Amino acid sequence: MGKVLIIDDEKQLLRLLSRMIGLEGYTVYEAESCKAGLKLLALHKPEVVLCDVRLPDGSGVEFVKDIKKLYPCTEVVLLTAYGNISDGVLAIKNGAFDYITKGDDNPKIIPLIAKAMESAVRLYNDKNCQLTDEGKHYTFEGIVGNSPAIQDAISLAKKVSQTDVPVLLTGETGTGKEVFAQSIHQNSKRGRQPFLAINCSAFSRELLESEMFGFKAGAFTGAAKDKQGLFEASDRGTIFLDEIGEMPIDLQAKLLRVLECGEFIKIGESVPSKVNVRIIAATNRDLKKEIAAGNFREDLFYRLSVFQIHLPSLRERTEDIELYVHSFVTILSAKMGKEIPSIAPGFIKVLKKQPWKGNVRELRNVIERSLILTDGELLTEEVLPPGMLHPEDMEAYCGFDLSGVEKTHIRKVLQYTHGNKTETSRLLGIGLTTLYRKIEEYGL
């Protein structure tokens, strides 16, 4: 299940959290200070750290930076009794996976630990992520695929990486836009400087502005001290703006000024700040249609798309599917502690016929599910989802016996996880509450 380090100086709460998380199947370590936590991190290298904000020898919000610098693939969840927006934003900027409040968010702790564990394991196992003393290092050679479509994209990315021009990455969800952005940065002259990423659809308009540009103390209620924004923090480096098509149109004007003049104005300040930063943006939307609809500035589009790279969908490069299958089977089998099974030709054949709307991310999930259901030494098409085997009959099939299939599948996954509900809900891709309801409904 993985290792979790809990750092909290409230002994009673520390023991309670330890028991609760331990009962879910995780190996748990306990510390009451930053210093003690660092020793346990070095000794056991846990995938997830659950850390209090107020500790005897430091602030958990600042301690996140130390942990991520030493162990970049470890995920940190901050826990506090005194939650406020500015601390939460700073925690995320420093690298925290999430920030929750004691009492109010207690039911979220176990599901959140599961999500953080999944993220950490993915970082450690990611074929494109080679750990060095400086952290993650992405290379173009690590990108899977020999098809002309992906090789053309890699060739363009290699060429533009040697320049400083803005790059716009387009393509469907799950095609690897952030991997390309990281690779362009790491292989550029800015490679040793900061690379910071933000998903423009993950924040409200106000939080997105403060996250990107920062604010001065007193700019609004709760702004107790100056906050450095991501543009300032990534000076001389690269900032990756994912889902750029979701950015509110009034913030687009501020971004355009950064591109044109290399300056921005913090919230609550009247004097512009200068910044030297490369911008890589990504979107799965058609920005020209968004311009026509009045949702995106045309002048910003032309500044961002000085060099545009389209990442092909998986169905546009089906010849790469077999490479991905072998890669995922190797990685996921090791993670599950299983012998690497042989792969039947029919298994690959069925996968090559799928539309793959979720692209590589969806393919990985299907491979993981198939490995769970495989008991023998051969991975065959029989363990694939029924809709993949006979898509033309799926509507009738679902109407005939969907509940029976669902019940059998949930039972199999529960057996695989030895009854661990959190891990089962993660593998099934459903919420923990939904899983409990299904268990009760089917009498499992």
N, C-alpha and C positions, 0 to 999 in steps of 0.2 A: 504493500500500500504506500510505502514511502515514509520519510522521517520528518517530524515537525518539531521545531524548537519554540517553546513558549517562554517569553521574557516578561516578567511582571513581578513587582515587589510586594504585591498583596498576596501573602502566602495562601490564604484560604481560597481566593479566586484561582491562583496558580494550580492548586491541587484539583479543584473542580474542573477547570479546563483540561488539565492533563488526563483526568479520568474519562471525561466526556469524549475527547478526541481519541484516546487510547482504545476505548470500546468500539470505535469505528474501524479499528484494524491498523491504525498508524503506530509507528514507533515514536514515542514522545520523549523529549528532553526538556529539562526545566532550568531556568536561570532567573536570578533576581536583580541583575544589573547588566549594563552594557558590557562591562569588562568580562563578567562571567559568561555572557552570551557569546562574545568573540572566541573564548576558549573552546566552548562547545561547538561552535561553527567550524573551527579549525580541526577539531577532533572527529566530528561525525558528519560534517558537510550535509546538513538537512536540506531537503528541497524547498521547504516552506518555513518561514519564521512568523509567528504571531507575537507581536511586540506592543507593549503598553507605550503610550506617548510620554508619560511622566515617570522617569526612572531616577534612582538616587544619584547616578553619576552622568546623567545626560538626558537629552530630548530624543524620543523615538523618531520624531520627524527628521531630525538631523542624522540620527544613527542609520536611517535607511541608506543614505549616501555611502557611508562606510561599508555597509553590507554589500551593496550592489557593486561597489568598486572592487572588493575582494572576491565576491562570488556573484558574477553578473547573471547567472542563470537561476539563482535562488530567488523565489518570490517572497515578498514581505507584506503581511497584512497588519496594519496598525489598529490598535484597540485603545479607545480612550473614554473616560467618563465626562470629558469636557469638549465635546465636538463643536467645531466652528468651521465655516466655509473656507476662511483663509488658510487654516492649518490643513484642511483636507486637500485644497488645491496644491499647496506646497509639498505635501506628502506625495501626491501623485507625480509632481514634477521631479521630486527627488528619486523616484523610481519605485514607489510603493505599488503593490498590486491593487490594494483597496484600503479604505479607511472607514471603520465602523465605530459606532457608539455603544458603550456598555449599557445593558438594560434594554434600550430601544431596539437594538439589532441582534439580540441574542439568538433568535431563531435562524439568523443568516450565517452564523459562524461555521457550522459543519458544511453546508453547501458551498460556502466561500472557500473553505480549506480545500475541498475537493476540486474546485475550479482552479485555485492557485497551484495545486499539485499537478493537475493536468497541464497547465501552462509551463511549469518548471520542467516537467518530464519532456514536454515537446521541445523546449529550448535545449536541453541536454542531448536529446536524441536527433535533433534536426540535422539532416544530412548537410545542409548549407551552413551550419553553425560550428565552426572549429574554435574551441576555447583556447585562448592564449592568456598570458599574464595581463594583457590589457583588456581582456573580455572577449566578446564575440568578434569573429573575423569572417566576413563573407567574401567569397570569390566567385567569379563567373564560372570557373571550372566545376563548382559544386552544384550548379543548376542542372537538373536532370532533363535530358532530351537531346536527341540527334536529328529531329525533324528540321527541314529547311525553315519552317515558320519560327521555331524557337531559336534556331541558330542565327537567323537574320536579326532577331531582336537582341540577342547577346552581342552580335557584331556591332550594332548601332550603339548599344550601351557602353561597350568598351571604348568606342571612339569618342563619345560625348563625355566620358568620365575624365578625360584628360583636359577638358575645358572647364569654364566656370559658368556656362550659360544655363538658364533655367531649363528644366526638363518636365514634360507632361507625360505621365504614364497612363495609358488607357487600356481598358479590358474589363472583362466580367469579374465578378467577385470570385476569389479563390484562384486567380491565375498567377499570383506571386509578385504583385506590384511592390510590396515592401521589401521582398528579397532583392529585387532589381535595384530599388532605391539604395539599400544598404551596400550592395556591391558597387554601384556607381560611386558612392561616397568613399568606401574603403580603398578603391583603386584610383582615387584622385589625389591631387596634391594636398587636399584637406583631410586625407584619411586618418591622420593622427589627431585631428581636432574633433570637437563634439558632433555627434549625429543625434538629433532629437526629432521625435515623431509625435504627431498629434492627429487624432481622428476628428475631423471637423463636425461629424454628425453625433459625437458622443457628449457634447456639452451644450448647455443653453447659450443663448447669445451673449449674456453678461459674463458667464464663466469662461467662454471661449475667448472673449476679448482680454480678460485679465490673465488668462493662461498664456496667450500669445504675446501680449505687449506689456504685462505687468502693471503695477499701480503704485502711487505714492501713498504714504501713511495719511490717513484722514480723508482719502478720496471718497469713501462711502462708509456706512456703518459696518464695523467689524474689521476695517483696514487699519490695524493697530501699528503696523510697520511697513516699510517699503517692501514690495515684492518684485523680484526679477522675473520677467517674462521669458518665454522660450526663445524668442528672437535674440534677446540680449544674452541668454545663456549659451546660445549656439554661435556666438560671434566667432568668425574665422572658420566656422565649420559649415554644416549642412542642416537644414530643417526640412522634414518631410511632412507635407500637408496631405493627409489621406482624406478621401471623400471630399475633395475641394468643392464639388458641385453643391454640397450641403451648406456651405458658408453663407451666412446672412449677407444680403447685398450691401448693407452699410459698412460691414467689416471689409468687404472686398475693396472698398475705396482706400482703406488704411493699408491693405496688403499691396495695392497698386503703387502707393507712395514708397513703400519699401523697395519694390522692384525698380522704380524710376530714379529715386534719390538716395536709397540706402539709409533711410531714416524713418522713425516712427515717434509717436507721442504717447507716453504712458497715461493711463487713466489718472486724472487729478493733477497733471503737469502741463505746463504751457510751452516748455522748451523741448524741441525735438532731440531725440537720442540717435546717434549714428551707429550703424551696424554693418559689418561686412559678412554676409551670409549667402550661401547658395540655396536656392529654393528648388526642391523637387516636389511636384504635386501629382496626385493620382485621382482618378475618377472612374466609376463604372457607368456614368451617365453620358449621354450625347450632349456636350456642352453647347453645340451650335443650336440645338433645339431649345436648350435652357435660355440661351440668349434671345431667341425669337419669342419665348414666353415671358421675357422680362425678368428672369430669375438669376441671370448671370451677366456680368459686365463684358461687353465685347472687347473693350480696350485691355482688360485684365486677361482675357483669353489669349489675345495675341502676344502679350508679354510672357505669359506662362508657357505657351506652346512654341517657343523659339525652336525647340527640338522635341518632337513628339515621337514616342515609341508605343506601338500597339502590341500588347501581349496576347498571343493567340489563346483561344479557349482549348480545352482538352479535346473536344470533338473535332477541332481543326488540325489536330496532330495525333491521330489515333495510333500512329506507329510508335509513339512514346509511352503508351499505356503499359506495355510489357515491362519496360525499364522501371517505371514507377511501382508496378506490382512487386517485382523482385526486391526493390529497395525497401518498400513498406513491410513486406513479409519478413525480411531480415531484421529490420529495426523492431517491429512489433512483437515478433516471436521472442526476441531476446528480452523485451520488456515483460512479457507474460511468463517467461521461464519455460517456454515450450521448445521442443525440437523444431528446427526449420523444416516445414513439410515440402514435399515436391509439389509442383503446380501443374495440374492437368491442362492440356491444350484447350479443352472446352471451356475452362474457367476464363482464360484470356479471351477466347473468342466471344463469349457472352459480354464481357466488359467492353470490348471494342465496339459493340453495337449500341451502347447506351448514349443518351444525349448529354449527360454530365453537366447539368445546369449549375451545380456547385463546384465544378472543375476539380482540381487536384485535392482540395479539402474534402469534397464529397467522396472521391475515390479512396482516400485514406480511411474514412469512416467505414466504407463498405469492406475494405480489407480487414480492418480490426474486427468487425462483426463476424466475418467469415472465419477468421482464426479462432474466435471464441467458440463457434459452433462445430469446428473440425475436431474430431476425436482421433482420426487415424494419421497416417503419414502422407496422405495425398489431399491437396486442396482442390476440390471439385466444384462444378457449377451447382451441385445440389444444395450447397450451403449459402448460395446467393439469395437475396430477397426474391420472393415469388414473382413480383412485378417485373424483375429483370429477365426471368426465364421465359415467361409467356405474357408479354405486355398486352397483346390483343385480347387475352382472356381475363385480364386483371379485374375489370369492372364486375364481371359475373362472379369471379372467384371471391372478391371482397364481399360482395353482397351475400354469398353463400355461407362462408365460414370465417369471417374476419376475426371474430372474437376468439375462436379456437386457435387460430394461428398466433394471435397476440398473447393469449394465455400461455401457450407452449413456449413461445420465444422468451417471455418474461421469466418463466420458470427456469429455462436453460441459463439465462444470464445470471439469475440469482444463485444458481448452483455454481456457476463459474466464479462468482465473487464471494462464495461461502456465506451468502446471506447479507453482504454489506450493501445496505440500501443506497448510500451516497454514491458508491462506485457504480452500482447498477443503474441508477438514474443518469449518471454521466454517460455510460456506454449506450444506453437506450436513447439518449438525447431528449429526455423529458424531465420535468421538474420533480423534485423530491415529493412534494405534496401529491402530484399526479400519480407517482409510483405507488405511494401508500394507498391511494384510492383504488388503483387497479388491483393491488394485492388483496384488499378487502372484497372488491367486487368479484374476483375470481376464486376467492377462498384459498389463496396460496400460502 
